[in-house]
Amino acid sequence: MKKALIILPVVGLLLVALAVAQVSEDITVSVNVEPYYLVVFNYNAVNFGSPHPGSHISAPGNFEGEYSVNVETNIDLTVSASRTAWLPEDVLTLRFASALNEIPIVPAYEIGTTSITVDSIAPGSYIHYHGYWLDVPLETSPGTYSTTVTITYQPA
């Protein structure tokens, strides 16, 4: 009888342990991944120096990749560009090109005072290179000319 008294509690504990081991629950796990993009310009000026009238020149540093932007994104982006009017006269022509992970070697767009789309970027991490070219008409008056270029990265 003593053996039966000892065995019954042990069997009871085993049944409780087996019952606990067989309990399961489905847990719902969710997350909301937000759109993300980070754009860091590695330059803040382009200086063409002192070109002669009639020149069609590339910005110094173009072919060394001096004008680059680091881009990280989990969404598609579009890139647009525009400029203000050249001061003191809006007679110069600014040309532009961009490329992912490579240096652009020829102008692709004329950048004017109306914004235009100049590139698109798929999700990923990139170095986005920019290139600038300037046309100075022969009849351009002497002086210091300036414009402000706005390059915008935005969700596509």
C-alpha positions in Angstrom: 0.0 0.0 0.0 2.9 2.3 0.7 4.2 1.8 -2.8 0.8 2.8 -4.2 0.8 6.0 -2.1 4.2 7.0 -3.4 3.4 6.1 -7.1 0.1 8.0 -7.2 1.6 11.5 -6.5 4.5 10.8 -8.9 2.0 9.8 -11.7 -0.1 12.8 -10.8 2.9 15.1 -11.2 3.8 13.6 -14.5 0.3 14.1 -15.8 0.4 17.7 -14.8 3.8 18.2 -16.4 2.6 16.6 -19.7 -0.5 18.7 -19.7 1.5 21.9 -19.3 4.0 20.9 -22.0 1.1 20.5 -24.4 -0.3 24.0 -24.0 0.3 26.3 -27.0 -0.9 29.7 -28.1 -0.7 31.5 -31.4 0.7 35.0 -30.9 0.2 37.7 -33.5 3.3 39.8 -34.1 3.0 42.9 -36.3 5.2 45.8 -37.3 4.6 48.9 -39.4 7.7 49.8 -41.5 7.6 53.4 -42.4 8.8 54.9 -45.6 12.4 56.0 -45.1 15.0 57.9 -47.1 18.2 59.7 -46.1 19.9 62.1 -48.5 23.3 63.7 -47.5 24.9 66.1 -49.9 28.7 66.0 -50.0 29.0 69.4 -51.5 27.4 72.8 -51.3 28.9 74.8 -54.1 30.0 74.5 -57.7 32.6 77.1 -59.0 33.3 77.2 -62.7 36.2 79.7 -62.2 36.7 82.3 -64.9 35.7 80.8 -68.3 36.1 82.8 -71.5 33.0 83.9 -73.5 32.1 81.2 -76.0 33.2 78.5 -73.5 31.4 75.1 -73.1 33.1 73.8 -70.0 32.8 71.1 -67.4 32.8 72.0 -63.7 36.2 71.4 -62.1 36.0 68.2 -60.1 33.2 66.7 -62.3 35.3 63.7 -63.4 36.7 63.1 -60.0 33.2 62.6 -58.5 33.5 65.8 -56.4 29.7 66.4 -56.6 28.1 63.4 -54.9 25.2 62.6 -52.6 24.8 59.6 -50.3 21.3 58.1 -50.6 19.6 55.4 -48.5 16.0 54.5 -49.2 13.4 51.8 -48.8 11.1 53.5 -51.3 11.4 54.7 -54.9 12.5 58.3 -55.2 12.5 60.9 -58.0 15.1 63.6 -58.3 14.3 67.0 -59.7 16.4 70.1 -60.4 15.8 73.7 -61.1 17.7 77.0 -60.7 17.0 80.6 -60.1 17.7 83.2 -62.9 21.3 84.0 -63.4 22.3 87.3 -61.9 23.1 89.9 -63.2 21.7 88.5 -66.5 20.0 85.2 -67.3 22.2 84.4 -70.3 24.3 81.4 -69.2 23.2 77.8 -69.8 23.6 75.2 -67.0 23.6 71.6 -67.9 23.4 68.7 -65.5 23.6 64.9 -65.3 23.4 62.3 -62.5 24.1 58.6 -62.1 24.0 56.0 -59.4 27.4 54.6 -58.3 29.2 56.1 -61.4 30.4 59.5 -62.4 28.3 61.1 -65.3 30.5 62.1 -68.2 28.1 64.0 -70.5 25.3 66.5 -69.7 21.8 65.1 -69.9 19.5 68.0 -68.9 19.4 71.7 -69.2 18.6 73.1 -65.8 16.2 76.0 -66.0 13.9 78.0 -63.7 11.2 75.3 -64.0 11.8 72.1 -62.1 12.4 69.0 -64.2 12.8 65.3 -63.2 16.5 64.3 -63.7 16.6 60.9 -62.2 14.8 58.1 -60.3 16.2 55.9 -57.6 15.0 52.4 -56.5 15.3 51.2 -52.9 18.9 50.7 -51.8 22.0 52.4 -50.7 23.9 54.5 -53.2 26.4 57.2 -54.0 24.5 59.4 -56.4 26.9 61.5 -58.5 26.1 64.8 -60.1 27.9 66.6 -62.9 27.6 70.2 -64.1 28.5 71.9 -67.4 28.3 75.5 -68.4 27.8 77.3 -71.7 28.9 80.9 -71.8 27.7 82.6 -75.0 30.2 84.8 -76.8 28.2 87.9 -76.2 28.1 87.5 -72.4 28.9 90.7 -70.6 31.9 90.7 -68.2 31.0 90.2 -64.5 30.4 87.7 -61.8 27.3 85.5 -62.4 25.5 83.4 -59.8 22.4 81.2 -59.5 21.0 78.9 -56.9 20.3 75.3 -58.0 17.7 73.3 -56.1 17.9 69.5 -56.2 15.0 67.7 -54.6 14.8 64.1 -53.6 11.2 63.0 -53.0 9.0 59.9 -52.9 8.1 58.8 -56.4 
